Amino acid sequence: MADEPGPEAGPVRQREKGAGRDLSYPPLPDPLIVPVYDNHTHLEIADGEQSLSVAEQLDRASSVGVRGVIQVGGDLKTSRWSAAMAAREPRMLAAVAIHPNEAPVYEAAGTLDDALAEIAELATRPRVVAIGETGLDFFRTGPEGHASQLRSFEAHIDIAKQNGLALQIHDRDAHAAVIETLLRVGAPDRTVFHCFSGDVEMARILADNGWYLSFAGTVTFKNAQNLREALAAVPRRLLLVETDAPFLTPAPFRGRPNAPYLLPHTLRVMADHLETEATILATQISSNTELVYGRWDAEPVTVTVTEPEPDTSWFGGLA
């Protein structure tokens, strides 16, 4: 397939540097005793003063008890990259999709149907275990793009159900519309709200439907009491954890480059708020993650990834 990376491929986009932003990677946290998985990350995006290769990212993660990641695509290029890299890297599984903010772009170009057809094909690839991130975003896309987003979202739901895959949802300023859509068309058996951003009431609606809440570094922010209250309001069997790297770096390193190896910070804040031990919560979340996506060794890799070099092209971000 055109534009598909080989085993030597590195990150394909560069995050915007940002004036005054601290571009140094934070130090390694203390390792977790019980390992967990980062169920949503973007290793296709290079960041930092000295960008880390994919192998370096995963080596750092492994050293602190993050045993694997779900690498998430947001357009055709990054979805191809995610599927190809997961096929070669035993610590990585893939999710593929057209991000809701990208759907109107494809629609305007007259290529959304073709893009959705390719996502459906990528969904059949080895070690592709989820469709995502898909959903609705009424923050970055105005009313003129909502119809395209909804059409794309419904198509992704159908692809997930047809292939028996999990669904990773991007929901920004669109809580009611996302929930209405899932209830109307029928959600896949394993539906995950990536970077959950709702309140207690929304969390209970999700829990009532058996949908998973994935918490990112935002749950560690001082002004995110609503997220911590939502965290405590749902059964622990529905909790997942993620980085959304290179975005949403947890406290106390907010604003600096994020990476899967920083996941222990988020896990420990979640455990503290739930008044439990990090080892107990990690055990639960690790089990939850495997129930949603399967085991990382369920399908063999084809080739081991070599050390990649990041691309220097500009990237504004899809978080």
DRENLUMMAR-790043 format. One record per residue (C-alpha): z, y, x; residue number from 1; residue in three letters. Coordinates in steps of 0.02 Angstrom, whole numbers, plus 32768, in hexadecimal, padded with zeros to 4 digits. Layout:
<atoms>
<atom w="Z" v="Y" u="X" i="NUM" aa="ALA"/>
...
</atoms>
This chain:
<atoms>
<atom w="8000" v="8000" u="8000" i="1" aa="MET"/>
<atom w="7FD6" v="80AE" u="8040" i="2" aa="ALA"/>
<atom w="8062" v="8112" u="8091" i="3" aa="ASP"/>
<atom w="80D5" v="807B" u="809F" i="4" aa="GLU"/>
<atom w="8141" v="807B" u="813C" i="5" aa="PRO"/>
<atom w="8147" v="7FF3" u="81BD" i="6" aa="GLY"/>
<atom w="81E8" v="7FB0" u="820A" i="7" aa="PRO"/>
<atom w="81EB" v="803F" u="8287" i="8" aa="GLU"/>
<atom w="81F4" v="80C6" u="8200" i="9" aa="ALA"/>
<atom w="827C" v="8148" u="8203" i="10" aa="GLY"/>
<atom w="82B6" v="81C8" u="8183" i="11" aa="PRO"/>
<atom w="8223" v="821A" u="812E" i="12" aa="VAL"/>
<atom w="826E" v="82C1" u="80FF" i="13" aa="ARG"/>
<atom w="82DF" v="8344" u="814A" i="14" aa="GLN"/>
<atom w="8369" v="839A" u="80E8" i="15" aa="ARG"/>
<atom w="8366" v="8457" u="80E9" i="16" aa="GLU"/>
<atom w="83D8" v="8496" u="8174" i="17" aa="LYS"/>
<atom w="8424" v="8526" u="8112" i="18" aa="GLY"/>
<atom w="8463" v="85C7" u="8160" i="19" aa="ALA"/>
<atom w="8512" v="85BA" u="81A4" i="20" aa="GLY"/>
<atom w="8525" v="8503" u="8178" i="21" aa="ARG"/>
<atom w="8587" v="8494" u="81F0" i="22" aa="ASP"/>
<atom w="8508" v="8411" u="8225" i="23" aa="LEU"/>
<atom w="857E" v="83A3" u="828A" i="24" aa="SER"/>
<atom w="85A5" v="82F6" u="8247" i="25" aa="TYR"/>
<atom w="865F" v="82DB" u="8220" i="26" aa="PRO"/>
<atom w="86C4" v="8260" u="8287" i="27" aa="PRO"/>
<atom w="86D4" v="81AA" u="8254" i="28" aa="LEU"/>
<atom w="8760" v="818A" u="81D6" i="29" aa="PRO"/>
<atom w="87DD" v="80FE" u="81EA" i="30" aa="ASP"/>
<atom w="8789" v="805A" u="81BC" i="31" aa="PRO"/>
<atom w="87A7" v="800C" u="8112" i="32" aa="LEU"/>
<atom w="8803" v="7F67" u="8117" i="33" aa="ILE"/>
<atom w="879D" v="7F25" u="8085" i="34" aa="VAL"/>
<atom w="86E5" v="7F56" u="8092" i="35" aa="PRO"/>
<atom w="8682" v="7FAA" u="8008" i="36" aa="VAL"/>
<atom w="85CD" v="7FDB" u="7FE4" i="37" aa="TYR"/>
<atom w="857D" v="8087" u="7FD7" i="38" aa="ASP"/>
<atom w="851C" v="806F" u="7F35" i="39" aa="ASN"/>
<atom w="84B3" v="810E" u="7F43" i="40" aa="HIS"/>
<atom w="8474" v="815E" u="7FE3" i="41" aa="THR"/>
<atom w="83D8" v="81B4" u="8027" i="42" aa="HIS"/>
<atom w="83BA" v="817C" u="80D9" i="43" aa="LEU"/>
<atom w="8306" v="81B6" u="80C9" i="44" aa="GLU"/>
<atom w="8349" v="8268" u="80DF" i="45" aa="ILE"/>
<atom w="8376" v="829F" u="818F" i="46" aa="ALA"/>
<atom w="8402" v="831C" u="81A6" i="47" aa="ASP"/>
<atom w="8476" v="8364" u="822A" i="48" aa="GLY"/>
<atom w="8464" v="83B5" u="82D5" i="49" aa="GLU"/>
<atom w="8430" v="830D" u="831C" i="50" aa="GLN"/>
<atom w="83EE" v="82A0" u="828F" i="51" aa="SER"/>
<atom w="842C" v="81EE" u="828B" i="52" aa="LEU"/>
<atom w="83AF" v="8160" u="8283" i="53" aa="SER"/>
<atom w="83BB" v="80E2" u="81F6" i="54" aa="VAL"/>
<atom w="8404" v="8062" u="826D" i="55" aa="ALA"/>
<atom w="8485" v="80DF" u="82AC" i="56" aa="GLU"/>
<atom w="84B5" v="810B" u="81FA" i="57" aa="GLN"/>
<atom w="84D0" v="8056" u="81CB" i="58" aa="LEU"/>
<atom w="8529" v="802B" u="826E" i="59" aa="ASP"/>
<atom w="85A4" v="80B8" u="8250" i="60" aa="ARG"/>
<atom w="85BC" v="8080" u="819D" i="61" aa="ALA"/>
<atom w="85DB" v="7FCC" u="81D3" i="62" aa="SER"/>
<atom w="865D" v="8005" u="8251" i="63" aa="SER"/>
<atom w="86CC" v="8052" u="81C9" i="64" aa="VAL"/>
<atom w="86BB" v="7FCC" u="8144" i="65" aa="GLY"/>
<atom w="861F" v="8001" u="80E3" i="66" aa="VAL"/>
<atom w="85C3" v="7F5C" u="80E3" i="67" aa="ARG"/>
<atom w="8521" v="7F91" u="808C" i="68" aa="GLY"/>
<atom w="84C4" v="801A" u="8030" i="69" aa="VAL"/>
<atom w="844D" v="8032" u="7F9E" i="70" aa="ILE"/>
<atom w="83C0" v="809E" u="7FE2" i="71" aa="GLN"/>
<atom w="837B" v="8108" u="7F53" i="72" aa="VAL"/>
<atom w="82CC" v="814E" u="7F3D" i="73" aa="GLY"/>
<atom w="829D" v="81E9" u="7ED9" i="74" aa="GLY"/>
<atom w="81DE" v="81EE" u="7EE0" i="75" aa="ASP"/>
<atom w="8152" v="817A" u="7F14" i="76" aa="LEU"/>
<atom w="8161" v="819C" u="7FCE" i="77" aa="LYS"/>
<atom w="821D" v="8181" u="7FD7" i="78" aa="THR"/>
<atom w="8219" v="80ED" u="7F5F" i="79" aa="SER"/>
<atom w="8196" v="8097" u="7FCD" i="80" aa="ARG"/>
<atom w="8201" v="80BD" u="8064" i="81" aa="TRP"/>
<atom w="829E" v="807B" u="8011" i="82" aa="SER"/>
<atom w="824D" v="7FD7" u="7FDB" i="83" aa="ALA"/>
<atom w="81FE" v="7FBB" u="8086" i="84" aa="ALA"/>
<atom w="829C" v="7FE2" u="80E8" i="85" aa="MET"/>
<atom w="830B" v="7F76" u="8079" i="86" aa="ALA"/>
<atom w="8294" v="7EE4" u="8095" i="87" aa="ALA"/>
<atom w="82B8" v="7EF2" u="8150" i="88" aa="ARG"/>
<atom w="836F" v="7F27" u="8159" i="89" aa="GLU"/>
<atom w="83F7" v="7EAB" u="8124" i="90" aa="PRO"/>
<atom w="8477" v="7F36" u="8101" i="91" aa="ARG"/>
<atom w="8403" v="7F8F" u="8087" i="92" aa="MET"/>
<atom w="83C6" v="7F6F" u="7FD6" i="93" aa="LEU"/>
<atom w="8351" v="7FE6" u="7F7B" i="94" aa="ALA"/>
<atom w="833F" v="8048" u="7EDA" i="95" aa="ALA"/>
<atom w="8297" v="8095" u="7EAA" i="96" aa="VAL"/>
<atom w="8269" v="811D" u="7E2D" i="97" aa="ALA"/>
<atom w="821C" v="81C4" u="7E08" i="98" aa="ILE"/>
<atom w="82AB" v="8242" u="7E07" i="99" aa="HIS"/>
<atom w="82B7" v="82A5" u="7D64" i="100" aa="PRO"/>
<atom w="8290" v="8348" u="7DBE" i="101" aa="ASN"/>
<atom w="81F3" v="82F8" u="7E07" i="102" aa="GLU"/>
<atom w="81B3" v="82B3" u="7D61" i="103" aa="ALA"/>
<atom w="816E" v="835C" u="7D24" i="104" aa="PRO"/>
<atom w="8118" v="8373" u="7DCC" i="105" aa="VAL"/>
<atom w="80BC" v="82CE" u="7DBA" i="106" aa="TYR"/>
<atom w="8098" v="82F5" u="7D04" i="107" aa="GLU"/>
<atom w="804C" v="839D" u="7D30" i="108" aa="ALA"/>
<atom w="7FDC" v="8347" u="7DB0" i="109" aa="ALA"/>
<atom w="7FA7" v="82C5" u="7D2F" i="110" aa="GLY"/>
<atom w="7FF0" v="8238" u="7D97" i="111" aa="THR"/>
<atom w="8094" v="820B" u="7D41" i="112" aa="LEU"/>
<atom w="804F" v="816E" u="7CF0" i="113" aa="ASP"/>
<atom w="8009" v="8132" u="7D97" i="114" aa="ASP"/>
<atom w="80AF" v="8158" u="7DEB" i="115" aa="ALA"/>
<atom w="8110" v="80F7" u="7D68" i="116" aa="LEU"/>
<atom w="8099" v="8064" u="7D7D" i="117" aa="ALA"/>
<atom w="80BC" v="8063" u="7E38" i="118" aa="GLU"/>
<atom w="8178" v="806A" u="7E1A" i="119" aa="ILE"/>
<atom w="8163" v="7FD2" u="7DA9" i="120" aa="ALA"/>
<atom w="810A" v="7F79" u="7E38" i="121" aa="GLU"/>
<atom w="818E" v="7FAB" u="7EB8" i="122" aa="LEU"/>
<atom w="8213" v="7F67" u="7E42" i="123" aa="ALA"/>
<atom w="81D2" v="7EB8" u="7E62" i="124" aa="THR"/>
<atom w="81E6" v="7EC5" u="7F1F" i="125" aa="ARG"/>
<atom w="826A" v="7E5E" u="7F7D" i="126" aa="PRO"/>
<atom w="8314" v="7EB3" u="7F8E" i="127" aa="ARG"/>
<atom w="82EA" v="7F39" u="7F0C" i="128" aa="VAL"/>
<atom w="8380" v="7F28" u="7E9A" i="129" aa="VAL"/>
<atom w="8382" v="7FC6" u="7E31" i="130" aa="ALA"/>
<atom w="8317" v="8049" u="7DDC" i="131" aa="ILE"/>
<atom w="8354" v="80F5" u="7E0C" i="132" aa="GLY"/>
<atom w="8374" v="8179" u="7E19" i="133" aa="GLU"/>
<atom w="8331" v="81A3" u="7D6E" i="134" aa="THR"/>
<atom w="8375" v="8202" u="7CDA" i="135" aa="GLY"/>
<atom w="8377" v="82B7" u="7CA1" i="136" aa="LEU"/>
<atom w="839A" v="8359" u="7CFD" i="137" aa="ASP"/>
<atom w="83A2" v="83F6" u="7C93" i="138" aa="PHE"/>
<atom w="83E9" v="845C" u="7D24" i="139" aa="PHE"/>
<atom w="8353" v="8462" u="7D98" i="140" aa="ARG"/>
<atom w="82CB" v="8443" u="7D17" i="141" aa="THR"/>
<atom w="82B4" v="84BA" u="7C84" i="142" aa="GLY"/>
<atom w="8287" v="848D" u="7BD0" i="143" aa="PRO"/>
<atom w="81CE" v="8484" u="7BFA" i="144" aa="GLU"/>
<atom w="81EF" v="83E9" u="7C63" i="145" aa="GLY"/>
<atom w="8267" v="838D" u="7BF0" i="146" aa="HIS"/>
<atom w="81E2" v="8327" u="7B95" i="147" aa="ALA"/>
<atom w="819D" v="82E6" u="7C3A" i="148" aa="SER"/>
<atom w="824C" v="82BA" u="7C75" i="149" aa="GLN"/>
<atom w="8272" v="825D" u="7BD6" i="150" aa="LEU"/>
<atom w="81CF" v="81FC" u="7BD9" i="151" aa="ARG"/>
<atom w="81EE" v="81CC" u="7C8E" i="152" aa="SER"/>
<atom w="82A3" v="819C" u="7C6B" i="153" aa="PHE"/>
<atom w="8274" v="812A" u="7BDC" i="154" aa="GLU"/>
<atom w="81ED" v="80D7" u="7C47" i="155" aa="ALA"/>
<atom w="826B" v="80B7" u="7CD2" i="156" aa="HIS"/>
<atom w="82E5" v="806B" u="7C56" i="157" aa="ILE"/>
<atom w="825B" v="7FF5" u="7C1E" i="158" aa="ASP"/>
<atom w="8230" v="7FC6" u="7CD2" i="159" aa="ILE"/>
<atom w="82E6" v="7F9E" u="7CF6" i="160" aa="ALA"/>
<atom w="82F6" v="7F30" u="7C5C" i="161" aa="LYS"/>
<atom w="8251" v="7ED6" u="7C7A" i="162" aa="GLN"/>
<atom w="8286" v="7EA9" u="7D2C" i="163" aa="ASN"/>
<atom w="833E" v="7E88" u="7D0B" i="164" aa="GLY"/>
<atom w="8371" v="7F14" u="7D82" i="165" aa="LEU"/>
<atom w="8401" v="7F8F" u="7D7F" i="166" aa="ALA"/>
<atom w="83E0" v="8043" u="7D4B" i="167" aa="LEU"/>
<atom w="8420" v="80D6" u="7DB2" i="168" aa="GLN"/>
<atom w="842A" v="8175" u="7D4B" i="169" aa="ILE"/>
<atom w="841D" v="8228" u="7D87" i="170" aa="HIS"/>
<atom w="846F" v="8295" u="7D02" i="171" aa="ASP"/>
<atom w="8482" v="834F" u="7D20" i="172" aa="ARG"/>
<atom w="84AA" v="83C5" u="7C91" i="173" aa="ASP"/>
<atom w="8461" v="8342" u="7C1B" i="174" aa="ALA"/>
<atom w="84F4" v="82D2" u="7BEC" i="175" aa="HIS"/>
<atom w="84D4" v="82CA" u="7B31" i="176" aa="ALA"/>
<atom w="8418" v="82B0" u="7B43" i="177" aa="ALA"/>
<atom w="842D" v="8225" u="7BC3" i="178" aa="VAL"/>
<atom w="84AB" v="81C7" u="7B57" i="179" aa="ILE"/>
<atom w="8441" v="81DF" u="7ABA" i="180" aa="GLU"/>
<atom w="83A9" v="8199" u="7B14" i="181" aa="THR"/>
<atom w="8404" v="8100" u="7B54" i="182" aa="LEU"/>
<atom w="844C" v="80DA" u="7AA9" i="183" aa="LEU"/>
<atom w="83A5" v="80F6" u="7A52" i="184" aa="ARG"/>
<atom w="8336" v="808C" u="7AC3" i="185" aa="VAL"/>
<atom w="83BA" v="8013" u="7B00" i="186" aa="GLY"/>
<atom w="8407" v="801A" u="7BAD" i="187" aa="ALA"/>
<atom w="83EE" v="7F92" u="7C30" i="188" aa="PRO"/>
<atom w="847D" v="7F18" u="7C42" i="189" aa="ASP"/>
<atom w="84B6" v="7F6F" u="7CE3" i="190" aa="ARG"/>
<atom w="84AD" v="802C" u="7CD2" i="191" aa="THR"/>
<atom w="84FB" v="809D" u="7D55" i="192" aa="VAL"/>
<atom w="851C" v="8158" u="7D45" i="193" aa="PHE"/>
<atom w="84FF" v="8190" u="7DF8" i="194" aa="HIS"/>
<atom w="8571" v="821C" u="7E33" i="195" aa="CYS"/>
<atom w="85CD" v="8221" u="7D8D" i="196" aa="PHE"/>
<atom w="85E6" v="82D7" u="7D5B" i="197" aa="SER"/>
<atom w="862D" v="82CF" u="7CAC" i="198" aa="GLY"/>
<atom w="86DA" v="82DE" u="7C60" i="199" aa="ASP"/>
<atom w="8759" v="8265" u="7C18" i="200" aa="VAL"/>
<atom w="8702" v="825E" u="7B6F" i="201" aa="GLU"/>
<atom w="865B" v="8233" u="7BBE" i="202" aa="MET"/>
<atom w="86AD" v="81B3" u="7C30" i="203" aa="ALA"/>
<atom w="86F6" v="8159" u="7B99" i="204" aa="ARG"/>
<atom w="864C" v="8156" u="7B43" i="205" aa="ILE"/>
<atom w="8601" v="8106" u="7BDD" i="206" aa="LEU"/>
<atom w="868F" v="8089" u="7BE9" i="207" aa="ALA"/>
<atom w="867D" v="805B" u="7B30" i="208" aa="ASP"/>
<atom w="85C8" v="802C" u="7B55" i="209" aa="ASN"/>
<atom w="85F0" v="7FCC" u="7BF4" i="210" aa="GLY"/>
<atom w="8596" v="8049" u="7C64" i="211" aa="TRP"/>
<atom w="85D0" v="8066" u="7D17" i="212" aa="TYR"/>
<atom w="8611" v="8109" u="7D5F" i="213" aa="LEU"/>
<atom w="85E7" v="8127" u="7E15" i="214" aa="SER"/>
<atom w="8651" v="81AB" u="7E6C" i="215" aa="PHE"/>
<atom w="8613" v="8210" u="7F01" i="216" aa="ALA"/>
<atom w="8667" v="828B" u="7F77" i="217" aa="GLY"/>
<atom w="8676" v="8307" u="7EE7" i="218" aa="THR"/>
<atom w="870F" v="82A9" u="7EA9" i="219" aa="VAL"/>
<atom w="876A" v="82E5" u="7F47" i="220" aa="THR"/>
<atom w="8747" v="839E" u="7F27" i="221" aa="PHE"/>
<atom w="87DB" v="840C" u="7EF8" i="222" aa="LYS"/>
<atom w="8781" v="844F" u="7E5E" i="223" aa="ASN"/>
<atom w="8753" v="83A2" u="7E1B" i="224" aa="ALA"/>
<atom w="87EE" v="8376" u="7DB8" i="225" aa="GLN"/>
<atom w="877D" v="8347" u="7D26" i="226" aa="ASN"/>
<atom w="8730" v="82BD" u="7D8F" i="227" aa="LEU"/>
<atom w="87D8" v="827A" u="7DC6" i="228" aa="ARG"/>
<atom w="8813" v="8278" u="7D11" i="229" aa="GLU"/>
<atom w="8775" v="821A" u="7CDF" i="230" aa="ALA"/>
<atom w="8790" v="81A0" u="7D6E" i="231" aa="LEU"/>
<atom w="883B" v="8174" u="7D2A" i="232" aa="ALA"/>
<atom w="87FD" v="8162" u="7C77" i="233" aa="ALA"/>
<atom w="878A" v="80CB" u="7C8C" i="234" aa="VAL"/>
<atom w="87A3" v="8015" u="7CBB" i="235" aa="PRO"/>
<atom w="8799" v="7FF5" u="7D75" i="236" aa="ARG"/>
<atom w="871A" v="7F6C" u="7D56" i="237" aa="ARG"/>
<atom w="869C" v="7FF9" u="7D31" i="238" aa="LEU"/>
<atom w="86BA" v="805F" u="7DD0" i="239" aa="LEU"/>
<atom w="8641" v="8071" u="7E61" i="240" aa="LEU"/>
<atom w="863F" v="80E3" u="7EF8" i="241" aa="VAL"/>
<atom w="85B3" v="813C" u="7F54" i="242" aa="GLU"/>
<atom w="858A" v="81C6" u="7FCF" i="243" aa="THR"/>
<atom w="84E4" v="820D" u="7F8F" i="244" aa="ASP"/>
<atom w="84CE" v="8233" u="8048" i="245" aa="ALA"/>
<atom w="849D" v="82A8" u="8094" i="246" aa="PRO"/>
<atom w="84E1" v="830D" u="8001" i="247" aa="PHE"/>
<atom w="8590" v="8320" u="7FB5" i="248" aa="LEU"/>
<atom w="85F6" v="8303" u="8052" i="249" aa="THR"/>
<atom w="86AB" v="82DB" u="8023" i="250" aa="PRO"/>
<atom w="873F" v="834A" u="804C" i="251" aa="ALA"/>
<atom w="8776" v="8380" u="80CB" i="252" aa="PRO"/>
<atom w="86C3" v="8388" u="810E" i="253" aa="PHE"/>
<atom w="866B" v="83D5" u="8079" i="254" aa="ARG"/>
<atom w="85C6" v="8428" u="80AC" i="255" aa="GLY"/>
<atom w="85AB" v="83C3" u="814A" i="256" aa="ARG"/>
<atom w="852C" v="8334" u="8153" i="257" aa="PRO"/>
<atom w="855F" v="829E" u="80EB" i="258" aa="ASN"/>
<atom w="8542" v="81E8" u="8118" i="259" aa="ALA"/>
<atom w="8575" v="813B" u="80DA" i="260" aa="PRO"/>
<atom w="85FC" v="812F" u="8161" i="261" aa="TYR"/>
<atom w="865D" v="81BA" u="8107" i="262" aa="LEU"/>
<atom w="8673" v="8151" u="8069" i="263" aa="LEU"/>
<atom w="8728" v="8120" u="8097" i="264" aa="PRO"/>
<atom w="875E" v="81D4" u="8077" i="265" aa="HIS"/>
<atom w="8724" v="81CA" u="7FC3" i="266" aa="THR"/>
<atom w="8769" v="811C" u="7FA7" i="267" aa="LEU"/>
<atom w="8815" v="8150" u="7FE6" i="268" aa="ARG"/>
<atom w="881C" v="81EB" u="7F77" i="269" aa="VAL"/>
<atom w="87ED" v="817F" u="7EE2" i="270" aa="MET"/>
<atom w="8876" v="8102" u="7F0E" i="271" aa="ALA"/>
<atom w="88F9" v="818A" u="7F24" i="272" aa="ASP"/>
<atom w="88D0" v="81D5" u="7E7A" i="273" aa="HIS"/>
<atom w="88D9" v="812A" u="7E29" i="274" aa="LEU"/>
<atom w="897F" v="810A" u="7E80" i="275" aa="GLU"/>
<atom w="8942" v="806A" u="7ECF" i="276" aa="THR"/>
<atom w="8922" v="8028" u="7F7D" i="277" aa="GLU"/>
<atom w="8877" v="8049" u="7FCA" i="278" aa="ALA"/>
<atom w="8868" v="7F8E" u="7FEF" i="279" aa="THR"/>
<atom w="8882" v="7F63" u="7F37" i="280" aa="ILE"/>
<atom w="8803" v="7FE3" u="7EFA" i="281" aa="LEU"/>
<atom w="8786" v="7FB1" u="7F81" i="282" aa="ALA"/>
<atom w="8793" v="7EFB" u="7F4B" i="283" aa="THR"/>
<atom w="8770" v="7F2B" u="7E97" i="284" aa="GLN"/>
<atom w="86DF" v="7FA1" u="7EC0" i="285" aa="ILE"/>
<atom w="868F" v="7F26" u="7F39" i="286" aa="SER"/>
<atom w="8692" v="7EA2" u="7EB0" i="287" aa="SER"/>
<atom w="864D" v="7F1D" u="7E31" i="288" aa="ASN"/>
<atom w="85BF" v="7F4E" u="7EA5" i="289" aa="THR"/>
<atom w="8588" v="7E9A" u="7EBF" i="290" aa="GLU"/>
<atom w="858E" v="7E7C" u="7E04" i="291" aa="LEU"/>
<atom w="8518" v="7F0F" u="7DE9" i="292" aa="VAL"/>
<atom w="849D" v="7EF3" u="7E79" i="293" aa="TYR"/>
<atom w="84B9" v="7E42" u="7EB7" i="294" aa="GLY"/>
<atom w="84E5" v="7E0E" u="7F67" i="295" aa="ARG"/>
<atom w="8494" v="7E64" u="7FFB" i="296" aa="TRP"/>
<atom w="8462" v="7DBA" u="8043" i="297" aa="ASP"/>
<atom w="8419" v="7D76" u="7FA1" i="298" aa="ALA"/>
<atom w="8367" v="7D92" u="7FE0" i="299" aa="GLU"/>
<atom w="833E" v="7D83" u="8099" i="300" aa="PRO"/>
<atom w="82F9" v="7E13" u="80FF" i="301" aa="VAL"/>
<atom w="824E" v="7E03" u="814F" i="302" aa="THR"/>
<atom w="8260" v="7E67" u="81F1" i="303" aa="VAL"/>
<atom w="82F4" v="7EBF" u="823F" i="304" aa="THR"/>
<atom w="82E4" v="7F7D" u="8241" i="305" aa="VAL"/>
<atom w="82CC" v="7FCD" u="82EA" i="306" aa="THR"/>
<atom w="8316" v="8075" u="831E" i="307" aa="GLU"/>
<atom w="82B7" v="80FB" u="82BB" i="308" aa="PRO"/>
<atom w="829E" v="81B3" u="82E0" i="309" aa="GLU"/>
<atom w="82B0" v="8235" u="8255" i="310" aa="PRO"/>
<atom w="821E" v="8298" u="8214" i="311" aa="ASP"/>
<atom w="8232" v="8355" u="8220" i="312" aa="THR"/>
<atom w="81DE" v="8383" u="817D" i="313" aa="SER"/>
<atom w="8242" v="83F6" u="810B" i="314" aa="TRP"/>
<atom w="82A0" v="83AF" u="8078" i="315" aa="PHE"/>
<atom w="82FD" v="8410" u="7FF4" i="316" aa="GLY"/>
<atom w="8356" v="837B" u="7FA5" i="317" aa="GLY"/>
<atom w="8357" v="831D" u="7F01" i="318" aa="LEU"/>
<atom w="8412" v="8306" u="7EEC" i="319" aa="ALA"/>
</atoms>
